[in-house]
Amino acid sequence: MRSKILRCPACGRYTLKEMCPVCGTATASSRPARFSPQDRYGRYRRMLLKEAHSREL
Ligand SMILES: [Zn+2]
């Protein structure tokens, strides 16, 4: 039985839910998402999220 694995493009977390349970970002299938390496705001956002996650742990 195969599960539909989704991945949060913001924090990289894998989940079965359509939204990341941690940061609330809409998840996508685990293949490379439409992600721009020039998205510096996305990069900044991920840095903040990563810090937020480590604080939650
Ligand atoms: Zn996330």
N, CA, C, O and the ligand as a Tripos MOL2 file, in Angstrom:
@<TRIPOS>MOLECULE
protein
  229   227    58     0     0
PROTEIN
NO_CHARGES

@<TRIPOS>ATOM
      1 N           0.8390   -1.1960    0.0000 N.3       1 MET1
      2 CA          0.0000    0.0000    0.0000 C.3       1 MET1
      3 C           0.8750    1.2470    0.0000 C.2       1 MET1
      4 O           1.7100    1.4350    0.8850 O.2       1 MET1
      5 N           0.6780    2.0710   -0.9760 N.am      2 ARG2
      6 CA          1.5100    3.2730   -1.0970 C.3       2 ARG2
      7 C           0.7910    4.4810   -0.5340 C.2       2 ARG2
      8 O          -0.3950    4.7070   -0.7730 O.2       2 ARG2
      9 N           1.5320    5.2210    0.1970 N.am      3 SER3
     10 CA          0.9650    6.4490    0.7350 C.3       3 SER3
     11 C           1.3590    7.6030   -0.1760 C.2       3 SER3
     12 O           2.3700    7.5630   -0.8760 O.2       3 SER3
     13 N           0.5500    8.5960   -0.1400 N.am      4 LYS4
     14 CA          0.8460    9.7920   -0.9230 C.3       4 LYS4
     15 C           1.7090   10.7150   -0.0640 C.2       4 LYS4
     16 O           1.2190   11.4120    0.8240 O.2       4 LYS4
     17 N           2.9750   10.6960   -0.3520 N.am      5 ILE5
     18 CA          3.8920   11.5090    0.4450 C.3       5 ILE5
     19 C           3.9490   12.9210   -0.1270 C.2       5 ILE5
     20 O           4.1730   13.1300   -1.3190 O.2       5 ILE5
     21 N           3.7440   13.8510    0.7460 N.am      6 LEU6
     22 CA          3.8430   15.2530    0.3500 C.3       6 LEU6
     23 C           4.9830   15.8970    1.1130 C.2       6 LEU6
     24 O           5.4000   15.4320    2.1730 O.2       6 LEU6
     25 N           5.4670   16.9700    0.5440 N.am      7 ARG7
     26 CA          6.6070   17.6230    1.1760 C.3       7 ARG7
     27 C           6.3750   19.1190    1.2540 C.2       7 ARG7
     28 O           5.8960   19.7420    0.3060 O.2       7 ARG7
     29 N           6.7190   19.6800    2.3920 N.am      8 CYS8
     30 CA          6.6040   21.1220    2.5580 C.3       8 CYS8
     31 C           7.7590   21.8020    1.8340 C.2       8 CYS8
     32 O           8.9200   21.5290    2.1400 O.2       8 CYS8
     33 N           7.4660   22.6770    0.8860 N.am      9 PRO9
     34 CA          8.5410   23.3620    0.1600 C.3       9 PRO9
     35 C           9.2620   24.3980    1.0060 C.2       9 PRO9
     36 O          10.3590   24.8350    0.6570 O.2       9 PRO9
     37 N           8.6590   24.7860    2.1050 N.am     10 ALA10
     38 CA          9.2560   25.8260    2.9430 C.3      10 ALA10
     39 C          10.2880   25.2410    3.9020 C.2      10 ALA10
     40 O          11.3990   25.7600    4.0130 O.2      10 ALA10
     41 N           9.9280   24.1690    4.5900 N.am     11 CYS11
     42 CA         10.8340   23.6460    5.6050 C.3      11 CYS11
     43 C          11.3190   22.2360    5.2790 C.2      11 CYS11
     44 O          12.1500   21.6790    5.9970 O.2      11 CYS11
     45 N          10.7940   21.6560    4.1860 N.am     12 GLY12
     46 CA         11.3080   20.3580    3.7700 C.3      12 GLY12
     47 C          10.7550   19.1830    4.5450 C.2      12 GLY12
     48 O          11.2260   18.0550    4.3960 O.2      12 GLY12
     49 N           9.7930   19.4320    5.3430 N.am     13 ARG13
     50 CA          9.2000   18.3670    6.1470 C.3      13 ARG13
     51 C           8.3200   17.4850    5.2680 C.2      13 ARG13
     52 O           7.5880   17.9840    4.4130 O.2      13 ARG13
     53 N           8.3910   16.2040    5.4770 N.am     14 TYR14
     54 CA          7.5190   15.2850    4.7530 C.3      14 TYR14
     55 C           6.2720   15.0130    5.5790 C.2      14 TYR14
     56 O           6.3360   14.8400    6.7960 O.2      14 TYR14
     57 N           5.1530   14.9800    4.9000 N.am     15 THR15
     58 CA          3.8950   14.7870    5.6040 C.3      15 THR15
     59 C           2.8850   14.1690    4.6550 C.2      15 THR15
     60 O           3.0950   14.1580    3.4420 O.2      15 THR15
     61 N           1.8120   13.6640    5.1880 N.am     16 LEU16
     62 CA          0.7220   13.1520    4.3680 C.3      16 LEU16
     63 C          -0.3790   14.1910    4.2200 C.2      16 LEU16
     64 O          -1.3460   13.9850    3.4870 O.2      16 LEU16
     65 N          -0.2300   15.2800    4.9040 N.am     17 LYS17
     66 CA         -1.2680   16.3020    4.8810 C.3      17 LYS17
     67 C          -1.0210   17.3070    3.7710 C.2      17 LYS17
     68 O           0.0990   17.4690    3.2850 O.2      17 LYS17
     69 N          -2.0950   17.9760    3.3840 N.am     18 GLU18
     70 CA         -1.9780   18.9350    2.2910 C.3      18 GLU18
     71 C          -1.3670   20.2400    2.7510 C.2      18 GLU18
     72 O          -0.9860   21.0830    1.9400 O.2      18 GLU18
     73 N          -1.2780   20.3980    4.0480 N.am     19 MET19
     74 CA         -0.6020   21.5690    4.5830 C.3      19 MET19
     75 C           0.4290   21.1180    5.5940 C.2      19 MET19
     76 O           0.2090   20.1600    6.3340 O.2      19 MET19
     77 N           1.5400   21.8000    5.6240 N.am     20 CYS20
     78 CA          2.5880   21.4610    6.5770 C.3      20 CYS20
     79 C           2.0610   21.6420    8.0030 C.2      20 CYS20
     80 O           1.5630   22.7150    8.3410 O.2      20 CYS20
     81 N           2.1640   20.6200    8.8310 N.am     21 PRO21
     82 CA          1.6700   20.7260   10.2040 C.3      21 PRO21
     83 C           2.4980   21.6830   11.0490 C.2      21 PRO21
     84 O           2.0730   22.0810   12.1340 O.2      21 PRO21
     85 N           3.6630   22.0510   10.5640 N.am     22 VAL22
     86 CA          4.5460   22.9080   11.3390 C.3      22 VAL22
     87 C           4.3670   24.3680   10.9600 C.2      22 VAL22
     88 O           4.1470   25.2200   11.8220 O.2      22 VAL22
     89 N           4.4620   24.6550    9.6610 N.am     23 CYS23
     90 CA          4.4610   26.0610    9.2620 C.3      23 CYS23
     91 C           3.2180   26.4480    8.4620 C.2      23 CYS23
     92 O           3.0180   27.6240    8.1550 O.2      23 CYS23
     93 N           2.3830   25.4620    8.1230 N.am     24 GLY24
     94 CA          1.1280   25.7910    7.4600 C.3      24 GLY24
     95 C           1.2500   26.0470    5.9730 C.2      24 GLY24
     96 O           0.2730   26.4350    5.3320 O.2      24 GLY24
     97 N           2.4350   25.8370    5.4090 N.am     25 THR25
     98 CA          2.6140   26.0160    3.9780 C.3      25 THR25
     99 C           1.9680   24.8670    3.2250 C.2      25 THR25
    100 O           2.0220   23.7180    3.6650 O.2      25 THR25
    101 N           1.3620   25.1760    2.0970 N.am     26 ALA26
    102 CA          0.7630   24.1290    1.2720 C.3      26 ALA26
    103 C           1.8660   23.1950    0.7860 C.2      26 ALA26
    104 O           2.8810   23.6520    0.2590 O.2      26 ALA26
    105 N           1.6740   21.9150    0.9580 N.am     27 THR27
    106 CA          2.6880   20.9470    0.5700 C.3      27 THR27
    107 C           2.5220   20.5550   -0.8950 C.2      27 THR27
    108 O           1.4870   20.8140   -1.5090 O.2      27 THR27
    109 N           3.5400   19.9380   -1.4290 N.am     28 ALA28
    110 CA          3.5170   19.4870   -2.8110 C.3      28 ALA28
    111 C           4.0710   18.0780   -2.8650 C.2      28 ALA28
    112 O           4.6780   17.6030   -1.9060 O.2      28 ALA28
    113 N           3.8610   17.4140   -3.9840 N.am     29 SER29
    114 CA          4.4220   16.0800   -4.1260 C.3      29 SER29
    115 C           5.9380   16.1570   -4.0550 C.2      29 SER29
    116 O           6.5250   17.2030   -4.3310 O.2      29 SER29
    117 N           6.5640   15.0650   -3.6900 N.am     30 SER30
    118 CA          7.9610   15.1050   -3.2880 C.3      30 SER30
    119 C           8.9300   15.3420   -4.4450 C.2      30 SER30
    120 O          10.1360   15.4530   -4.2280 O.2      30 SER30
    121 N           8.4180   15.4200   -5.6570 N.am     31 ARG31
    122 CA          9.3300   15.7730   -6.7500 C.3      31 ARG31
    123 C           9.6690   17.2650   -6.6460 C.2      31 ARG31
    124 O           8.9650   18.0180   -5.9730 O.2      31 ARG31
    125 N          10.7290   17.6810   -7.3010 N.am     32 PRO32
    126 CA         11.1670   19.0690   -7.1790 C.3      32 PRO32
    127 C          10.0360   20.0550   -7.4510 C.2      32 PRO32
    128 O           9.4000   20.0200   -8.5040 O.2      32 PRO32
    129 N           9.8050   20.9090   -6.5070 N.am     33 ALA33
    130 CA          8.7190   21.8610   -6.6260 C.3      33 ALA33
    131 C           9.1280   23.0210   -7.5100 C.2      33 ALA33
    132 O          10.3010   23.1990   -7.8400 O.2      33 ALA33
    133 N           8.1470   23.7920   -7.8790 N.am     34 ARG34
    134 CA          8.4460   25.0340   -8.6090 C.3      34 ARG34
    135 C           9.1110   25.9720   -7.6130 C.2      34 ARG34
    136 O           8.4590   26.6880   -6.8520 O.2      34 ARG34
    137 N          10.3930   25.9360   -7.6520 N.am     35 PHE35
    138 CA         11.1610   26.6410   -6.6370 C.3      35 PHE35
    139 C          12.2540   27.4330   -7.3140 C.2      35 PHE35
    140 O          13.0690   26.8780   -8.0510 O.2      35 PHE35
    141 N          12.2710   28.6920   -7.0720 N.am     36 SER36
    142 CA         13.2820   29.5270   -7.6860 C.3      36 SER36
    143 C          14.4620   29.7470   -6.7460 C.2      36 SER36
    144 O          14.2730   30.2210   -5.6260 O.2      36 SER36
    145 N          15.6650   29.4130   -7.1770 N.am     37 PRO37
    146 CA         16.8280   29.6760   -6.3280 C.3      37 PRO37
    147 C          17.0550   31.1630   -6.1250 C.2      37 PRO37
    148 O          17.8270   31.5720   -5.2580 O.2      37 PRO37
    149 N          16.3810   31.9610   -6.9270 N.am     38 GLN38
    150 CA         16.5270   33.4050   -6.7720 C.3      38 GLN38
    151 C          15.4650   33.9850   -5.8400 C.2      38 GLN38
    152 O          15.3670   35.1990   -5.6630 O.2      38 GLN38
    153 N          14.6830   33.1020   -5.2590 N.am     39 ASP39
    154 CA         13.6520   33.5450   -4.3410 C.3      39 ASP39
    155 C          14.2660   33.8330   -2.9780 C.2      39 ASP39
    156 O          14.2100   33.0050   -2.0700 O.2      39 ASP39
    157 N          14.8390   34.9910   -2.8520 N.am     40 ARG40
    158 CA         15.5610   35.2780   -1.6040 C.3      40 ARG40
    159 C          14.5940   35.4430   -0.4490 C.2      40 ARG40
    160 O          14.9400   35.1840    0.7040 O.2      40 ARG40
    161 N          13.3810   35.8750   -0.7590 N.am     41 TYR41
    162 CA         12.4040   35.9660    0.3210 C.3      41 TYR41
    163 C          12.0620   34.5740    0.8140 C.2      41 TYR41
    164 O          11.8950   34.3560    2.0140 O.2      41 TYR41
    165 N          11.9590   33.6270   -0.1190 N.am     42 GLY42
    166 CA         11.6970   32.2540    0.2830 C.3      42 GLY42
    167 C          12.8410   31.7290    1.1300 C.2      42 GLY42
    168 O          12.6230   31.0170    2.1090 O.2      42 GLY42
    169 N          14.0550   32.0810    0.7520 N.am     43 ARG43
    170 CA         15.2080   31.6280    1.5170 C.3      43 ARG43
    171 C          15.1890   32.2160    2.9300 C.2      43 ARG43
    172 O          15.4530   31.5300    3.9180 O.2      43 ARG43
    173 N          14.8750   33.4730    2.9850 N.am     44 TYR44
    174 CA         14.8000   34.1410    4.2850 C.3      44 TYR44
    175 C          13.7000   33.5120    5.1280 C.2      44 TYR44
    176 O          13.8630   33.2890    6.3280 O.2      44 TYR44
    177 N          12.5730   33.2290    4.4740 N.am     45 ARG45
    178 CA         11.4440   32.6400    5.1770 C.3      45 ARG45
    179 C          11.8280   31.2680    5.7290 C.2      45 ARG45
    180 O          11.4680   30.9110    6.8500 O.2      45 ARG45
    181 N          12.5690   30.5070    4.9150 N.am     46 ARG46
    182 CA         12.9640   29.1750    5.3640 C.3      46 ARG46
    183 C          13.9110   29.2710    6.5540 C.2      46 ARG46
    184 O          13.8490   28.4520    7.4710 O.2      46 ARG46
    185 N          14.7830   30.2670    6.5370 N.am     47 MET47
    186 CA         15.7010   30.4290    7.6570 C.3      47 MET47
    187 C          14.9170   30.7050    8.9380 C.2      47 MET47
    188 O          15.2100   30.1520    9.9980 O.2      47 MET47
    189 N          13.9240   31.5650    8.8130 N.am     48 LEU48
    190 CA         13.1070   31.8730    9.9850 C.3      48 LEU48
    191 C          12.3630   30.6380   10.4530 C.2      48 LEU48
    192 O          12.2770   30.3670   11.6510 O.2      48 LEU48
    193 N          11.8300   29.8980    9.5070 N.am     49 LEU49
    194 CA         11.0710   28.7030    9.8640 C.3      49 LEU49
    195 C          11.9640   27.6860   10.5270 C.2      49 LEU49
    196 O          11.5720   27.0370   11.4970 O.2      49 LEU49
    197 N          13.1680   27.5470   10.0020 N.am     50 LYS50
    198 CA         14.0790   26.5720   10.5790 C.3      50 LYS50
    199 C          14.3610   26.9330   12.0440 C.2      50 LYS50
    200 O          14.4260   26.0590   12.9090 O.2      50 LYS50
    201 N          14.5240   28.2180   12.2990 N.am     51 GLU51
    202 CA         14.7500   28.6340   13.6690 C.3      51 GLU51
    203 C          13.5190   28.3930   14.5190 C.2      51 GLU51
    204 O          13.6230   27.9600   15.6670 O.2      51 GLU51
    205 N          12.3640   28.6720   13.9620 N.am     52 ALA52
    206 CA         11.1250   28.4590   14.6950 C.3      52 ALA52
    207 C          10.9810   26.9860   15.0530 C.2      52 ALA52
    208 O          10.5780   26.6410   16.1630 O.2      52 ALA52
    209 N          11.3150   26.1270   14.1010 N.am     53 HIS53
    210 CA         11.2010   24.6940   14.3530 C.3      53 HIS53
    211 C          12.1490   24.2640   15.4630 C.2      53 HIS53
    212 O          11.7670   23.4900   16.3410 O.2      53 HIS53
    213 N          13.3440   24.7440   15.4320 N.am     54 SER54
    214 CA         14.2960   24.3010   16.4480 C.3      54 SER54
    215 C          13.8830   24.8020   17.8280 C.2      54 SER54
    216 O          14.1590   24.1710   18.8480 O.2      54 SER54
    217 N          13.2200   25.9410   17.8310 N.am     55 ARG55
    218 CA         12.7400   26.4420   19.1240 C.3      55 ARG55
    219 C          11.6090   25.5530   19.6340 C.2      55 ARG55
    220 O          11.5030   25.2960   20.8330 O.2      55 ARG55
    221 N          10.7770   25.0910   18.7240 N.am     56 GLU56
    222 CA          9.6680   24.2320   19.1450 C.3      56 GLU56
    223 C          10.1840   22.9180   19.6860 C.2      56 GLU56
    224 O           9.5790   22.3380   20.5880 O.2      56 GLU56
    225 N          11.2810   22.4460   19.1560 N.am     57 LEU57
    226 CA         11.8400   21.2050   19.6590 C.3      57 LEU57
    227 C          12.4680   21.4860   21.0200 C.2      57 LEU57
    228 O          13.0110   20.5780   21.6490 O.2      57 LEU57
    229 ZN          6.7470   23.4580    6.6590 Zn       58 ZN58
@<TRIPOS>BOND
     1     1     2 1
     2     2     3 1
     3     3     4 2
     4     3     5 am
     5     5     6 1
     6     6     7 1
     7     7     8 2
     8     7     9 am
     9     9    10 1
    10    10    11 1
    11    11    12 2
    12    11    13 am
    13    13    14 1
    14    14    15 1
    15    15    16 2
    16    15    17 am
    17    17    18 1
    18    18    19 1
    19    19    20 2
    20    19    21 am
    21    21    22 1
    22    22    23 1
    23    23    24 2
    24    23    25 am
    25    25    26 1
    26    26    27 1
    27    27    28 2
    28    27    29 am
    29    29    30 1
    30    30    31 1
    31    31    32 2
    32    31    33 am
    33    33    34 1
    34    34    35 1
    35    35    36 2
    36    35    37 am
    37    37    38 1
    38    38    39 1
    39    39    40 2
    40    39    41 am
    41    41    42 1
    42    42    43 1
    43    43    44 2
    44    43    45 am
    45    45    46 1
    46    46    47 1
    47    47    48 2
    48    47    49 am
    49    49    50 1
    50    50    51 1
    51    51    52 2
    52    51    53 am
    53    53    54 1
    54    54    55 1
    55    55    56 2
    56    55    57 am
    57    57    58 1
    58    58    59 1
    59    59    60 2
    60    59    61 am
    61    61    62 1
    62    62    63 1
    63    63    64 2
    64    63    65 am
    65    65    66 1
    66    66    67 1
    67    67    68 2
    68    67    69 am
    69    69    70 1
    70    70    71 1
    71    71    72 2
    72    71    73 am
    73    73    74 1
    74    74    75 1
    75    75    76 2
    76    75    77 am
    77    77    78 1
    78    78    79 1
    79    79    80 2
    80    79    81 am
    81    81    82 1
    82    82    83 1
    83    83    84 2
    84    83    85 am
    85    85    86 1
    86    86    87 1
    87    87    88 2
    88    87    89 am
    89    89    90 1
    90    90    91 1
    91    91    92 2
    92    91    93 am
    93    93    94 1
    94    94    95 1
    95    95    96 2
    96    95    97 am
    97    97    98 1
    98    98    99 1
    99    99   100 2
   100    99   101 am
   101   101   102 1
   102   102   103 1
   103   103   104 2
   104   103   105 am
   105   105   106 1
   106   106   107 1
   107   107   108 2
   108   107   109 am
   109   109   110 1
   110   110   111 1
   111   111   112 2
   112   111   113 am
   113   113   114 1
   114   114   115 1
   115   115   116 2
   116   115   117 am
   117   117   118 1
   118   118   119 1
   119   119   120 2
   120   119   121 am
   121   121   122 1
   122   122   123 1
   123   123   124 2
   124   123   125 am
   125   125   126 1
   126   126   127 1
   127   127   128 2
   128   127   129 am
   129   129   130 1
   130   130   131 1
   131   131   132 2
   132   131   133 am
   133   133   134 1
   134   134   135 1
   135   135   136 2
   136   135   137 am
   137   137   138 1
   138   138   139 1
   139   139   140 2
   140   139   141 am
   141   141   142 1
   142   142   143 1
   143   143   144 2
   144   143   145 am
   145   145   146 1
   146   146   147 1
   147   147   148 2
   148   147   149 am
   149   149   150 1
   150   150   151 1
   151   151   152 2
   152   151   153 am
   153   153   154 1
   154   154   155 1
   155   155   156 2
   156   155   157 am
   157   157   158 1
   158   158   159 1
   159   159   160 2
   160   159   161 am
   161   161   162 1
   162   162   163 1
   163   163   164 2
   164   163   165 am
   165   165   166 1
   166   166   167 1
   167   167   168 2
   168   167   169 am
   169   169   170 1
   170   170   171 1
   171   171   172 2
   172   171   173 am
   173   173   174 1
   174   174   175 1
   175   175   176 2
   176   175   177 am
   177   177   178 1
   178   178   179 1
   179   179   180 2
   180   179   181 am
   181   181   182 1
   182   182   183 1
   183   183   184 2
   184   183   185 am
   185   185   186 1
   186   186   187 1
   187   187   188 2
   188   187   189 am
   189   189   190 1
   190   190   191 1
   191   191   192 2
   192   191   193 am
   193   193   194 1
   194   194   195 1
   195   195   196 2
   196   195   197 am
   197   197   198 1
   198   198   199 1
   199   199   200 2
   200   199   201 am
   201   201   202 1
   202   202   203 1
   203   203   204 2
   204   203   205 am
   205   205   206 1
   206   206   207 1
   207   207   208 2
   208   207   209 am
   209   209   210 1
   210   210   211 1
   211   211   212 2
   212   211   213 am
   213   213   214 1
   214   214   215 1
   215   215   216 2
   216   215   217 am
   217   217   218 1
   218   218   219 1
   219   219   220 2
   220   219   221 am
   221   221   222 1
   222   222   223 1
   223   223   224 2
   224   223   225 am
   225   225   226 1
   226   226   227 1
   227   227   228 2
@<TRIPOS>SUBSTRUCTURE
     1 MET1         2 RESIDUE 1 A MET
     2 ARG2         6 RESIDUE 1 A ARG
     3 SER3        10 RESIDUE 1 A SER
     4 LYS4        14 RESIDUE 1 A LYS
     5 ILE5        18 RESIDUE 1 A ILE
     6 LEU6        22 RESIDUE 1 A LEU
     7 ARG7        26 RESIDUE 1 A ARG
     8 CYS8        30 RESIDUE 1 A CYS
     9 PRO9        34 RESIDUE 1 A PRO
    10 ALA10       38 RESIDUE 1 A ALA
    11 CYS11       42 RESIDUE 1 A CYS
    12 GLY12       46 RESIDUE 1 A GLY
    13 ARG13       50 RESIDUE 1 A ARG
    14 TYR14       54 RESIDUE 1 A TYR
    15 THR15       58 RESIDUE 1 A THR
    16 LEU16       62 RESIDUE 1 A LEU
    17 LYS17       66 RESIDUE 1 A LYS
    18 GLU18       70 RESIDUE 1 A GLU
    19 MET19       74 RESIDUE 1 A MET
    20 CYS20       78 RESIDUE 1 A CYS
    21 PRO21       82 RESIDUE 1 A PRO
    22 VAL22       86 RESIDUE 1 A VAL
    23 CYS23       90 RESIDUE 1 A CYS
    24 GLY24       94 RESIDUE 1 A GLY
    25 THR25       98 RESIDUE 1 A THR
    26 ALA26      102 RESIDUE 1 A ALA
    27 THR27      106 RESIDUE 1 A THR
    28 ALA28      110 RESIDUE 1 A ALA
    29 SER29      114 RESIDUE 1 A SER
    30 SER30      118 RESIDUE 1 A SER
    31 ARG31      122 RESIDUE 1 A ARG
    32 PRO32      126 RESIDUE 1 A PRO
    33 ALA33      130 RESIDUE 1 A ALA
    34 ARG34      134 RESIDUE 1 A ARG
    35 PHE35      138 RESIDUE 1 A PHE
    36 SER36      142 RESIDUE 1 A SER
    37 PRO37      146 RESIDUE 1 A PRO
    38 GLN38      150 RESIDUE 1 A GLN
    39 ASP39      154 RESIDUE 1 A ASP
    40 ARG40      158 RESIDUE 1 A ARG
    41 TYR41      162 RESIDUE 1 A TYR
    42 GLY42      166 RESIDUE 1 A GLY
    43 ARG43      170 RESIDUE 1 A ARG
    44 TYR44      174 RESIDUE 1 A TYR
    45 ARG45      178 RESIDUE 1 A ARG
    46 ARG46      182 RESIDUE 1 A ARG
    47 MET47      186 RESIDUE 1 A MET
    48 LEU48      190 RESIDUE 1 A LEU
    49 LEU49      194 RESIDUE 1 A LEU
    50 LYS50      198 RESIDUE 1 A LYS
    51 GLU51      202 RESIDUE 1 A GLU
    52 ALA52      206 RESIDUE 1 A ALA
    53 HIS53      210 RESIDUE 1 A HIS
    54 SER54      214 RESIDUE 1 A SER
    55 ARG55      218 RESIDUE 1 A ARG
    56 GLU56      222 RESIDUE 1 A GLU
    57 LEU57      226 RESIDUE 1 A LEU
    58 ZN58       229 GROUP 0 **** ****
